[in-house]
Amino acid sequence: MKTTKLTKDFTNGSIARQLFALMIPFMLSNALQVLYSTIDMIIVGKYVGTAGLSAVSQSSSILNFATMICLGFSNGGQILIAQALGAGKKKETNSIIGTLFTVILSMGLVFSLIIILSKNIVIKVMNIPPESVLMSEEYLIICGLGMIFTAGYNMVSAILRGMGDSKRPLMFIAIASVVNLALDILFTGVLGWGVAGAAWATIIGQAASFIFSLYYLYKNKKDFGFDFKLLSFMPVKRYVKMIMNLGTPMAIQSGFINVSMLYVNSMINSLGVVESATFGVGVRIDDIMNKISMGIQYAALPMISQNIAAKQLKRAEKVVHWAWVFSGAFTVIFLSLYLCFGKELFMLFSDDTDVHALSTTFIKAIVWLFIPFAVMRGTGAFVQGIGNVKFGMVLSILDGVALRIGFSWLFGIGLGFGFFGFVLGYALAPYGYAIPSLIYFLSGMWKNRKVLADDI
């Protein structure tokens, strides 16, 4: 396989060194992405208060639903690109990339309309506290208008991940983070625009990142593998079908997980604004660990895909083993920090002493989440990398619906544990993905599966 500065060959060489070199920029990228949304919550918590904090955290979960659907289809394209490169079919990547551009940006426009038109219904269904309703409407309208930039950035990042490039996504998200931080302080802190200021800062930051990424890739189109000709943006029927076949289960997977999150949020919101704000902050802190460690999975996925396409199955298995080593080490470090300084982390987001007091309850329940996440960094990348997205969808439905909603209701309402029970149910749900995917990988039943790259 011929490489460029935007593409990498993972079918030979040291797996540990390649995975480490690839995952560090991805982890930093994801850390910045978390920082991007965390800044909104910290500044809103300081300048607007608990009601504003609740509005941003709950509205973000709605927007995240649309983002994850688009990301599901982007990741379908990522798998196609990685396997095409692994099989030496570089010429086909131009058509795959052009098709993916058209599909994802169209989805971004559609979701903008859906979010804006359905905002009042969703706010009512989620039981958002009355104090936060008007601010939630503002946030949804403004961020909904910018969904095309959110979808576009995630699409470009997915394409580059499929090529094995982790440095450019880091550069693009760094631009968004810097712009967002500066405008957040200006709009919300200095000008006093409240939650609307945080929303405008978010959207302008995402737009700046997406526009710059397009400019950069156009200037480096030879290495990127896409010529940016108008005709190349015409969707190729075969690749649309393949992206849909891969992306639909992944989008459903993301959708179910986010729907379950909305349901759990709804149950917790019914307890009051303090519980709503505490859960919102806690999930954001959990998201820091989740997103950063997801960089390991992002790095493992193209390595697995290339080696599966090149028929190097033993090497693909070793990638999973090294992903477990790195994710296990990261989990131990983060969990130690969280148990020692968890309450202090909550204090960064809110000055409300009631939120600080309830944070201890959240931490006691959420710690069960970290073990399955460590396992999933390897097995999740493997299930996606070999293209078995339908199996991944089934596991996510088990995680997102049967267990996340079921356990949250069981412990929170059925057994009467209240806030602790809701969080505990949320924390135990990922075992529904981690355990079956681990069995699938270790059993070797995947070895007779047809290689996706054969049909590209």
N, C-alpha and C positions, 0 to 999 in steps of 0.2 A: 504493500500500500504506500503510495507516494504521499508525503506529508507537506504541509505548508505551515505558516505561523498561526493559522487558525484551525488546523486539523492535526490530530495526533494518531500515531499507530500504537495500539496497546496489545498487539498480538505477540510481542516478544519483549524481552527486557525484564528488569526487576519489578514484580507486582507491587511490593511494599513501597518502593520509592515512587513508582508512577502514581499509585493511589494517594500517597501522602502529598506529593506535589500538586496533584489535581484537586484534592479535597480542601486544602488550606484556603485557596482563593474562593472556592465555593462557600466555605464556612464563613469567611469574612464577608462575602457578598450577602449571605443570608443574615448575618449579624447586622449589617447595615440596613437590610430590608426591614428587620424587626425594629431597629432603631428609628427607621423612617416613620413607622406607625406608632411606636412608643413615645416619640417626641410629642406627637399630638396629645396623647393622654396625659403626659407629665405637665405640659404647659396648660392644657385645659383644666386639669385638676388644681393647678396653682392659681390660675386667673379666673376661672369660671365656677369651680366648686364641684361638689359631689354630683349634683344633678347633671352638669355638663359632662362629667366623667362617665356617668352612666349612659348618656346620649351617644357619646363617641364610641364607647366599647360595644354597645348593642347595635348601633348603626353599622359599625365596622364588620360585625358578624354577618349582616345582611349583604353588604358589598362583597365580603369575602366569598359568599356563596357563588355569586356571578363570576368572580375572578377565578375560582377553582374550577368551575365548569370550562371556562376558556383554557385554563391551564391543562385540564385533562386532555383536550384535543391537541394542544401544543405538544404535550408529552408524547402523544401518539405519533406526531410528526418527528419528534426527537428520536424515538425508537427506530422509525423507518430510516432516518438519516444515518444513525450509528450502524445499523445493520448493512445498509448500502455501502458505507465506507469499508466496513469489515470484510465485505464480499468483493471489494475492489470495483464497485459500480459507481464511481464518482460522477460520471456523466449524468446519471439519473437524478442526482441531488438537486440540480438546477430546477427541474420540473417539480420535485417534491417541495422545495422551498417556496417557489412561486405559488403553488397550490395552497400551501399552508398560510402564506401571507393573506391571500384573498379570503380563505375560510375564517381565520381568526379575527381579522379586522371587521368582517361582516358581523360576526357574533358580538363583538364589542359594541357596535352600533345598536344591534337589537336589544342587548341588555340595558343600554342607556334608556331606551324607551320603556322597557318593562319596569325598571327600578323607579323611574319618575312617575309612571302612571299607577303603580301598585303600592306606593309608599305608605299611604294611609291604612290600607288593608293589612299590610305586613306589620306595621307599628301596633295595630290593634291586636292582631293574633299573638304577637310577642309579649303582650302585657307590659310594654315599656311604661315605667312610672310616670304619672301625670306631670310631674315637675320637669321631665325630660322630653316630652312629646314634641313640642315646637322646635327645640334644638335638634332633635333627631330628624325632623322633616327637612330642616335647612341642610344638614349634613348629607342626607341622602340625595337631595336635588343637585347639590353642587358636585359631589363625588360621582353621582350617576352620569352627569354630563361628560365626565372625563373617562368613562369606562374604556373608550377606544385606546387611550394612552396606556391604561393599565394592562389591557389585553395585549397591546402591541409590544410593550416592554417584555412581558412574560413570554411571548412568542419568540422574540429575538433571543432571549436568554436560553430558551429550550433548544432552539436550533444550534446555538453555539455549544451547549452542553453535549448535544448529540455528536458534534465534531470533536469533542474532547478539549474544548477551549474553556478555561475557567477564569482567565485573566480579564477578558473583555467584559463579561457580565459584572465583575467586581468594579471595573471602571465606570460602567453605566449607572449602577446603583449608587456609587459614590457621588456622582453628579446630582442624582435625585435627592440624596440625603442632605447634602450641603445646601441646596436650594430650599428644601423643605424646612430645615432648621432655621435658616435666615428669615424666611417668610413667616414661619410660625411665630417667632419672637416679635416680628414687625406687626403682623396682622392681629394676633391674639393678645400679645403682651403690651405693645406700644399703642396701637390704634384701638384696641378694645373691641375688636369685631366678634369676640367670643368663639363659639363652636364654628360659625361660618368662616372665620379667619383660618382655623385649623384645616377646614375642608379645602379652601382655596389654596393654601400652602401645599397640601398633599397633591392636588391635581396639577398645579403648575410645576411642581417637582417631577411628577411622573411624565408630564409632557416634555419637559426639558431633556429628561433621560432618553425618552423614545426618539425624539427628533435628532438628538446627537448620535444615538446608536445607528439610525438610518444613514446619517451623513458619513459616519466612520466606515460602515460596511460598504457603502457605495464607493468610497475612495479606495477601499481594499477589496473590490469585488472579485478580482482574480483569485485571491487567497480564500475568499468567502465561498466561492463556488456558485455564485448567482450573478447573472449579468445585468439585472435590473431593467431589462427591456420590457416595454409595455406588454408585448405578446407573451412574455414569460409569466406574467401574473394571471394569465388565463388558466382556470383550473383544469387539470388533467383528470378525466373521469376515473381512471384506474386508481390514481393516487387519492382522489377525494374518497373513493370507496374504502381504500386501505386506512386512511386517516380516520374515517368514520368508524370502521370496524375496530380499530385500536382505541380511538378516542372516546367513543360512546360508553364502553364499560368504565373507562377511567373517569369520564365526566359524571356518570351515574354514581361511581364510587365517591368522588368528591362531593357530589350533590347530596347523597345520603348522609355523609358525615356532617355536612354543614346543616342539613335539615334537622338532624338529631341535636346539633348544637343549639339551633334556634329553639327546639322544644325544651331542652334543659334550661336554656336561658329564660324561657317563658315561665317554667316552674319556679326558678329562683327569683325572677322579677316579682312574682306574686308575694314574696316574703317582705319586700320593701326596698327602698332605694339604697340603704346601706349594704344589704346582701347583694343587690344588683351590682353596685360599684365594686365591692370586694371580689366578687366572682370575676368581673371584668378585668380588674387589675391582676388577679391571680392567673387567669388564663393568658394574659399578656406576658407575665413572667414565665409561665410554662412554655409559651410560644417562643421565647428567647432560646430555651434549651432545645426545643423541638426543631426550630428552623435552623439553628446553627449545626446541630448534629445531622440534619437533613443534607448538609453539604457532603457528608460521607456517602450517603445514598446516591446523591447526584453524581459523585465521582465514580462510584462503583458501577452505575448503570451503563454508561457508554463502554466501559472496559468489558463488562459482561456481554453486552450486545455484540461488540466487535469479535470477541473470541467465540461466541456461539455461532456467528455467521461464518467464521473461519474454521469451524469444526474443531476448535480446541477446547473441549469440554472440561478437561482437568484444570486447565488454566482459569476457566470461568469459575470453577468451584473454589479455587484458591483466592480469587478476588473476594468472594463472600467471606472466607475465613479471615482475611485481613481487615475487611470492613467490620467484622465483629470485634477484632482486637482494638481497633481505633475507637469504635463507638463505645465499647466497654470502658476504656480508659477515660473518655470524655464524660461518660455518665457518672462515674465515681467522683470525678473532680467537681462537676456541677452539683451533684446531690449533696456533697459535703458542704459546699458553699451555701446552698439553699437552706440546709438544716441549721447552719450556724448563723446566717445573716438574713433569713427569709423575711422577718418582720421589718428589718431596715429597708429591704427592697420595696415593700409596700409603702413605706414612709416617703419614698422618692416620688410616688404617684399622687399621694393624697395627704392633706393635713388633718383629715377627719379622724379623731381618736377612736371613733366607733369602728371605722374600717381597720385601723391598726389592731384593735382588740380581736376582731373577727378573723384577721389574717392567720392567727395561730391555728384556728379550726381548719381553715383551708389547707394549710401546710401539712397537718397531720393526715389529711385524707389524700392529698395529691401525690404523695411520695410513691404510691404504688404504681404510678404511671410510668416511671422511668425504666423499669426492667424490660417491659415489652418493646418500648421504643428502641432500646439498644439492640434487641434481636432483629427488629424490623429494618434497621439500616442495611443489614446484609440480605435478608430474605426478601424484603420489599423490592430492593434493587434487582434481585434475581428474577422474581416473578414478572416484573416489568421488562427487564432486559431480554428475556427469552420470548417476550411477546404474548405471554399467557394472561392477558388483561381480563379475560372473563373470570378466571379464578380469583384474580385480585379484586374484581367487583363483588363476587360472592362473599369474600372475606370482609370487605368493607361494609357490606350490608349487614353482615353478622355483627361487626364492630359497631357501626353507626346506628343501626335501628334496634336489632334484637337485644344487644347488650347495653349500649349507651343510654337509650331511652328506658329499656327494661330495668337495668340495675339502678338508674337514677330514681325511677319511680319506686322500685322495691325498697331501697334503703332510705330514700327521702320521705316518702309518703306511707308505703306499706308497713315498714317497720318503725316509722315515726322518728327517724334520726334527723329530720329537718335539713338544714344547710349542710351539715357534715355528710349526711347520706347522699345528697345530690352530687356533691363533689366526689365522694367515694365511688359512686356509680360511674361517673365520668372517667375516673382514673382507672377503673378495672376493665372498661370496655376494650382497650387495645389488645388485651390477651386473646380476644376473638380473632384477631389477625395474626398475631405473633406465633401462637402455638400451631395452628394448621399450616402456616407457611413454612415453619421450621420442619414439621413432619414431611411436607411435600419435598423440600430441598434434600433432607437427609435420606429419604426413601429412594431417591434416584428415579422416580416414576416419570420425570420430565425428560429423560434421555432419549426416548423414542419420538419426541415431539418434532413435527416438521419445522424446518428453519424458515423464518419469515423472509429472509433475504432471497430465497430461491424464487419468489414471486415478484420481486421488484424489477 
